[in-house]
Amino acid sequence: MNIALVDVDGHSGFPNLALMRLSAWHKALGDSVEWWNGFTHYDRVYLSKVFTFTPDFDTVINADEIITGGTGYKDYTSLPPEVEATPPDYSIYPHYKRAVGFLTRGCIRSCPWCIVPRKEGYIHPAATWEQVKRPDSRETVFLDNNVLASGHGLEQIGRMGGEPVWADFNQGLDARLITPETASLLAGLHWIRFVRLSCDTSAMLPVIEQAAAYLREAGVAPSRLWAYVLVQDVPDAHQRVLALKKMGITPFAQPYRDYDGGEPPNEQKAFARWVNIRSVHNSCTWENYDDARRRTRNGR
């Protein structure tokens, strides 16, 4: 079969794990696989979209069969088991040098803004760290949504400790599950850059403060502490950002996006720019930045 792939979110950045697995699976069957181009007829074309806000791929596709998948299409199903078990084909993203994968799937929480429980169910093992690691790289980005809630996940973190591998849990660790014991496990890892936490509500601030203390006591460098800040109500998010900075934790603001792909309000996007562009964040307060933005918008 002649197979083509379309990374609707854009294949110049972070790799699409589903497409890499599909590529490897088809190649193992003897099929030809390439990125879609408009000059070829294909037996089958796969389109994968992660984010609902990504514009749809509306170009005419010359193919006998077109298959779409991913949360961006509101498709909450999984790959067939035989495809899910296939190691990813990193050759289709030659610029990307790290491994990507999951130690666990699912979550124990039911946060109203998160699709993971609906898509993946309750937390369960997915792979060992050795199965996720790629042979040509020492760096691995784990996509787990709540790895600390799993005995399997904790076991894998413990087994990685001291190994010549560097890790990043890029979805944010659940600070409610960071105890002195788990902090010690996390401190044993080599981190690519940050130890990422999540601060989605003000109620999380004392929890994160305690978790950060445990991590520092265990030996995690303070400069590595970092937290996602979900932005819905801007004044509330602003207070969380100020509190995190006072704790010595670097904040990263994420405006809330619903599952219909709607754009966040301009105030949320402006607040995220103020938080995330470090040169701007360090040079003025949010009040000054917002005032200048409003005056510019009103032509004054």
VOGU-3710 file (C-alpha; in Angstrom, 3 decimals, decimal comma):
1> mnialvdvdg> 0,000/0,000/0,000  0,993/3,577/-0,612  0,463/5,473/2,669  0,628/9,203/3,398  0,617/11,094/6,689  -0,663/14,555/7,581  0,321/16,163/10,887  -2,459/18,743/10,948  -0,918/20,610/13,890  2,304/21,047/11,921
11> hsgfpnlalm> 5,184/18,575/11,670  7,950/21,142/12,084  7,736/21,078/15,879  6,861/18,470/18,463  6,436/15,023/16,874  3,078/13,287/16,590  3,435/9,945/18,389  0,387/8,357/16,729  1,720/9,108/13,243  5,155/7,746/14,165
21> rlsawhkalg> 3,581/4,492/15,335  1,425/4,229/12,212  4,470/4,842/10,021  6,471/2,112/11,755  3,557/-0,341/11,634  2,945/0,149/7,922  6,638/-0,049/7,073  6,837/-3,355/8,959  4,069/-4,623/6,654  6,119/-3,622/3,610
31> dsvewwngft> 4,027/-0,522/2,779  5,553/2,724/1,550  5,030/5,695/3,866  5,649/9,388/3,260  4,340/12,815/4,186  1,344/13,704/2,033  1,931/15,744/-1,088  -0,682/16,979/-3,503  0,758/15,303/-6,581  0,355/11,645/-5,616
41> hydrvylskv> -2,566/9,252/-5,395  -2,505/7,230/-2,172  -4,210/4,066/-1,042  -4,677/5,553/2,427  -4,012/8,906/4,097  -3,940/9,421/7,867  -4,669/12,874/9,302  -3,909/13,409/12,987  -4,913/16,527/14,921  -4,170/17,018/18,617
51> ftftpdfdtv> -5,644/20,462/19,249  -9,221/21,539/18,532  -8,049/25,089/17,779  -5,794/23,982/14,924  -7,427/24,856/11,582  -8,720/21,830/9,717  -6,789/20,483/6,765  -9,126/21,529/3,962  -7,001/20,645/0,921  -8,410/18,081/-1,501
61> inadeiitgg> -6,753/14,703/-0,896  -6,395/12,174/-3,700  -6,766/8,844/-1,885  -8,909/5,723/-1,802  -9,282/6,020/1,969  -8,893/8,944/4,393  -8,669/8,306/8,143  -8,766/11,119/10,707  -7,936/10,777/14,382  -6,956/12,657/17,496
71> tgykdytslp> -8,513/14,873/20,141  -8,544/17,768/17,684  -11,175/15,869/15,701  -13,036/15,028/18,940  -12,007/11,440/18,370  -11,367/9,933/21,799  -10,561/6,420/20,618  -7,123/4,812/20,748  -4,928/3,296/18,082  -5,466/-0,420/17,450
81> peveatppdy> -3,497/-2,454/20,026  -1,070/-3,799/17,432  -0,239/-0,243/16,311  -0,047/1,108/19,869  2,502/-1,608/20,670  4,746/-0,630/17,722  7,872/1,405/18,541  7,655/4,834/16,892  9,348/5,680/13,602  11,469/8,712/14,505
91> siyphykrav> 12,878/8,946/10,993  9,833/10,940/9,866  10,883/13,729/12,274  14,646/13,862/11,615  15,037/17,178/13,445  13,728/15,743/16,726  16,368/13,938/18,771  14,522/12,897/21,931  12,348/9,896/22,702  8,636/10,459/23,315
101> gfltrgcirs> 6,196/8,173/25,077  4,106/7,168/28,063  4,914/5,190/31,173  1,234/5,351/32,139  -2,055/6,296/30,492  -5,152/7,744/32,128  -5,608/9,650/35,370  -7,186/9,368/38,828  -8,615/12,904/38,666  -11,721/14,235/36,915
111> cpwcivprke> -10,789/17,873/36,280  -13,585/19,579/34,301  -11,147/21,079/31,774  -9,339/17,809/31,009  -10,296/15,164/28,437  -7,855/12,487/29,659  -10,240/10,429/31,876  -12,796/10,313/29,051  -10,201/9,344/26,453  -7,858/7,062/28,413
121> gyihpaatwe> -9,800/5,991/31,490  -8,381/5,338/34,939  -4,621/5,324/35,262  -2,885/2,134/34,114  0,610/1,018/33,013  1,634/1,687/29,411  5,343/0,843/29,118  8,652/0,616/30,947  11,156/3,417/30,594  13,425/1,094/28,596
131> qvkrpdsret> 10,620/0,526/26,091  10,129/4,280/25,654  13,842/5,116/25,366  15,194/5,346/21,837  18,602/3,770/21,210  20,159/6,884/19,668  19,254/9,348/22,447  19,664/9,725/26,192  16,781/12,193/26,491  13,123/11,205/26,897
141> vfldnnvlas> 10,010/13,361/27,069  7,255/11,547/28,959  3,673/12,540/28,150  2,041/10,974/31,227  -0,851/12,897/32,693  -0,423/11,734/36,293  2,542/9,420/36,567  2,869/9,874/40,357  -0,580/8,318/40,865  0,662/4,969/39,576
151> ghgleqigrm> 2,717/2,390/41,423  4,106/1,370/38,044  5,030/4,971/37,275  6,812/5,403/40,600  8,655/2,140/40,043  9,877/3,322/36,641  11,027/6,668/38,049  12,924/4,829/40,771  14,542/2,514/38,236  15,629/5,448/36,058
161> ggepvwadfn> 17,372/7,086/38,997  21,125/7,032/38,508  20,841/5,790/34,915  22,528/7,854/32,165  19,178/9,144/30,891  17,609/12,591/31,059  13,871/13,024/31,564  11,076/15,553/31,210  7,476/14,957/32,332  5,996/17,653/30,165
171> qgldarlitp> 2,342/17,504/31,260  3,077/18,632/34,809  3,404/16,553/37,967  0,550/16,381/40,479  1,865/18,283/43,508  -0,783/16,626/45,717  1,131/13,363/45,308  4,610/14,687/46,075  5,673/13,348/49,459  9,202/13,229/50,897
181> etasllaglh> 9,465/9,732/49,411  8,348/10,673/45,889  10,454/13,847/46,055  13,474/11,650/46,738  12,655/9,529/43,680  12,290/12,636/41,516  15,538/14,095/42,835  17,302/10,954/41,647  16,492/11,704/38,011  18,568/13,663/35,547
191> wirfvrlscd> 16,224/16,413/34,323  16,387/17,785/30,794  15,400/21,170/32,166  12,451/21,680/34,510  10,532/19,750/37,138  7,061/20,760/35,948  4,123/21,156/38,317  0,551/22,318/37,660  -1,238/25,158/39,424  -4,733/25,238/37,927
201> tsamlpvieq> -6,541/26,766/40,925  -5,652/28,919/43,934  -6,367/25,938/46,176  -3,207/24,340/44,781  -0,878/27,068/46,078  -0,270/25,665/49,588  0,033/22,179/48,117  2,645/23,344/45,610  4,502/25,262/48,322  4,782/22,068/50,374
211> aaaylreagv> 5,748/19,970/47,340  8,438/22,483/46,376  9,850/22,320/49,902  10,025/18,533/49,706  11,747/18,704/46,314  14,328/21,223/47,503  15,017/19,174/50,639  15,517/16,107/48,444  18,132/17,935/46,365  16,230/19,330/43,357
221> apsrlwayvl> 17,794/22,654/42,370  15,372/25,554/43,019  16,003/26,865/39,491  14,367/23,727/38,084  10,967/24,329/39,715  8,352/25,399/37,158  4,536/25,434/37,075  1,754/25,597/34,503  -0,871/28,217/35,381  -4,295/27,651/33,846
231> vqdvpdahqr> -5,804/31,039/32,959  -9,579/31,448/33,108  -10,196/34,290/35,543  -7,258/36,660/34,962  -7,181/38,300/38,436  -7,128/34,843/40,040  -4,372/33,662/37,691  -2,427/36,850/38,427  -2,484/36,112/42,147  -1,261/32,567/41,490
241> vlalkkmgit> 1,599/33,849/39,333  2,709/36,301/42,027  2,504/33,593/44,696  4,525/31,128/42,620  7,216/33,712/41,966  7,415/34,392/45,688  8,008/30,658/46,185  10,845/30,777/43,631  8,874/28,791/41,049  8,843/29,884/37,394
251> pfaqpyrdyd> 5,229/30,245/36,152  4,009/29,492/32,636  0,517/30,744/31,766  -1,871/28,730/29,576  -5,157/30,391/28,522  -8,078/27,997/28,766  -9,318/26,563/25,467  -12,569/24,655/25,251  -13,123/21,505/23,192  -14,893/23,445/20,446
261> ggeppneqka> -11,639/25,153/19,515  -12,755/28,644/20,493  -10,186/31,407/20,919  -9,501/32,574/24,503  -10,443/36,187/25,302  -7,837/38,802/24,414  -7,218/39,560/28,086  -6,239/35,932/28,760  -3,884/35,894/25,766  -2,330/39,221/26,793
271> farwvnirsv> -1,818/37,962/30,336  -0,101/34,823/29,026  2,237/36,954/26,911  3,115/39,054/29,952  3,892/35,937/32,003  5,675/33,860/29,372  7,876/36,440/27,628  10,501/36,733/30,313  11,946/40,058/29,146  8,468/41,608/29,349
281> hnsctwenyd> 7,576/39,914/32,613  10,750/41,121/34,301  10,429/44,710/33,079  6,910/45,684/34,161  3,915/44,702/36,259  0,778/43,139/34,800  -1,132/46,327/35,640  1,320/48,467/33,683  1,405/46,043/30,787  -2,389/45,796/30,632
291> darrrtrngr> -2,799/49,564/30,869  -0,356/50,106/27,981  -2,154/47,445/25,951  -5,522/49,086/26,478  -4,214/52,556/25,615  -2,639/51,233/22,427  -5,855/49,463/21,474  -7,858/52,648/22,053  -5,388/54,748/20,051  -4,227/56,868/22,956
//
